[in-house]
Amino acid sequence: MRRRYELTDEEWNIVDPLLPLARKKQGGRPPKDRRQMLNAVLWVARTGAP
C-alpha cells in the first residue's frame, strides 16, 4: 500500500538512475532499500519533522 508521501513507480523510475550506485568508503551501513531511504528523506522535508 502506497502512502501519500511516498514516490510513485513513475517518479521512482525517473529518480533512481540519478542516484549514486555505491557509497564512498567513509564507513556506515549502506541502505537496505534506496527507495525507502529516499521516501524517508522526502517525508522529513515535507513534514518539517526534526
Biotite code that builds the C-alpha atoms (Angstrom):
import biotite.structure as struc

atoms = struc.array([
    struc.Atom([0.000, 0.000, 0.000], chain_id="A", res_id=1, res_name="MET", atom_name="CA", element="C"),
    struc.Atom([1.473, 3.330, -1.097], chain_id="A", res_id=2, res_name="ARG", atom_name="CA", element="C"),
    struc.Atom([1.234, 6.207, 1.333], chain_id="A", res_id=3, res_name="ARG", atom_name="CA", element="C"),
    struc.Atom([0.554, 9.699, 0.086], chain_id="A", res_id=4, res_name="ARG", atom_name="CA", element="C"),
    struc.Atom([4.082, 10.951, 0.792], chain_id="A", res_id=5, res_name="TYR", atom_name="CA", element="C"),
    struc.Atom([5.854, 8.076, -0.990], chain_id="A", res_id=6, res_name="GLU", atom_name="CA", element="C"),
    struc.Atom([7.151, 8.195, -4.543], chain_id="A", res_id=7, res_name="LEU", atom_name="CA", element="C"),
    struc.Atom([5.039, 6.609, -7.242], chain_id="A", res_id=8, res_name="THR", atom_name="CA", element="C"),
    struc.Atom([6.605, 3.987, -9.519], chain_id="A", res_id=9, res_name="ASP", atom_name="CA", element="C"),
    struc.Atom([6.806, 6.563, -12.310], chain_id="A", res_id=10, res_name="GLU", atom_name="CA", element="C"),
    struc.Atom([8.607, 9.068, -10.063], chain_id="A", res_id=11, res_name="GLU", atom_name="CA", element="C"),
    struc.Atom([10.976, 6.384, -8.786], chain_id="A", res_id=12, res_name="TRP", atom_name="CA", element="C"),
    struc.Atom([11.855, 5.291, -12.345], chain_id="A", res_id=13, res_name="ASN", atom_name="CA", element="C"),
    struc.Atom([12.896, 8.881, -13.092], chain_id="A", res_id=14, res_name="ILE", atom_name="CA", element="C"),
    struc.Atom([14.902, 9.416, -9.880], chain_id="A", res_id=15, res_name="VAL", atom_name="CA", element="C"),
    struc.Atom([16.582, 6.007, -9.500], chain_id="A", res_id=16, res_name="ASP", atom_name="CA", element="C"),
    struc.Atom([19.136, 6.386, -12.325], chain_id="A", res_id=17, res_name="PRO", atom_name="CA", element="C"),
    struc.Atom([20.203, 9.751, -10.883], chain_id="A", res_id=18, res_name="LEU", atom_name="CA", element="C"),
    struc.Atom([21.232, 8.298, -7.513], chain_id="A", res_id=19, res_name="LEU", atom_name="CA", element="C"),
    struc.Atom([24.788, 7.050, -6.953], chain_id="A", res_id=20, res_name="PRO", atom_name="CA", element="C"),
    struc.Atom([25.151, 3.269, -7.046], chain_id="A", res_id=21, res_name="LEU", atom_name="CA", element="C"),
    struc.Atom([27.552, 2.804, -4.150], chain_id="A", res_id=22, res_name="ALA", atom_name="CA", element="C"),
    struc.Atom([28.654, 4.713, -1.096], chain_id="A", res_id=23, res_name="ARG", atom_name="CA", element="C"),
    struc.Atom([32.132, 6.047, -0.662], chain_id="A", res_id=24, res_name="LYS", atom_name="CA", element="C"),
    struc.Atom([34.239, 4.121, 1.812], chain_id="A", res_id=25, res_name="LYS", atom_name="CA", element="C"),
    struc.Atom([33.629, 6.524, 4.680], chain_id="A", res_id=26, res_name="GLN", atom_name="CA", element="C"),
    struc.Atom([32.039, 3.983, 6.960], chain_id="A", res_id=27, res_name="GLY", atom_name="CA", element="C"),
    struc.Atom([28.467, 3.410, 7.891], chain_id="A", res_id=28, res_name="GLY", atom_name="CA", element="C"),
    struc.Atom([25.979, 0.888, 6.653], chain_id="A", res_id=29, res_name="ARG", atom_name="CA", element="C"),
    struc.Atom([24.565, 1.003, 3.119], chain_id="A", res_id=30, res_name="PRO", atom_name="CA", element="C"),
    struc.Atom([20.773, 1.353, 2.991], chain_id="A", res_id=31, res_name="PRO", atom_name="CA", element="C"),
    struc.Atom([18.846, -1.891, 2.515], chain_id="A", res_id=32, res_name="LYS", atom_name="CA", element="C"),
    struc.Atom([16.321, -0.207, 0.246], chain_id="A", res_id=33, res_name="ASP", atom_name="CA", element="C"),
    struc.Atom([17.283, 3.005, -1.541], chain_id="A", res_id=34, res_name="ARG", atom_name="CA", element="C"),
    struc.Atom([13.679, 3.838, -2.371], chain_id="A", res_id=35, res_name="ARG", atom_name="CA", element="C"),
    struc.Atom([12.618, 3.538, 1.267], chain_id="A", res_id=36, res_name="GLN", atom_name="CA", element="C"),
    struc.Atom([15.533, 5.754, 2.327], chain_id="A", res_id=37, res_name="MET", atom_name="CA", element="C"),
    struc.Atom([14.598, 8.431, -0.216], chain_id="A", res_id=38, res_name="LEU", atom_name="CA", element="C"),
    struc.Atom([10.952, 8.276, 0.878], chain_id="A", res_id=39, res_name="ASN", atom_name="CA", element="C"),
    struc.Atom([12.100, 8.862, 4.473], chain_id="A", res_id=40, res_name="ALA", atom_name="CA", element="C"),
    struc.Atom([14.187, 11.887, 3.475], chain_id="A", res_id=41, res_name="VAL", atom_name="CA", element="C"),
    struc.Atom([11.280, 13.330, 1.495], chain_id="A", res_id=42, res_name="LEU", atom_name="CA", element="C"),
    struc.Atom([8.899, 12.725, 4.404], chain_id="A", res_id=43, res_name="TRP", atom_name="CA", element="C"),
    struc.Atom([11.139, 14.719, 6.746], chain_id="A", res_id=44, res_name="VAL", atom_name="CA", element="C"),
    struc.Atom([11.443, 17.505, 4.182], chain_id="A", res_id=45, res_name="ALA", atom_name="CA", element="C"),
    struc.Atom([7.693, 17.667, 3.562], chain_id="A", res_id=46, res_name="ARG", atom_name="CA", element="C"),
    struc.Atom([6.511, 17.456, 7.162], chain_id="A", res_id=47, res_name="THR", atom_name="CA", element="C"),
    struc.Atom([9.260, 19.504, 8.784], chain_id="A", res_id=48, res_name="GLY", atom_name="CA", element="C"),
    struc.Atom([9.991, 16.729, 11.270], chain_id="A", res_id=49, res_name="ALA", atom_name="CA", element="C"),
    struc.Atom([13.193, 17.368, 13.231], chain_id="A", res_id=50, res_name="PRO", atom_name="CA", element="C"),
])
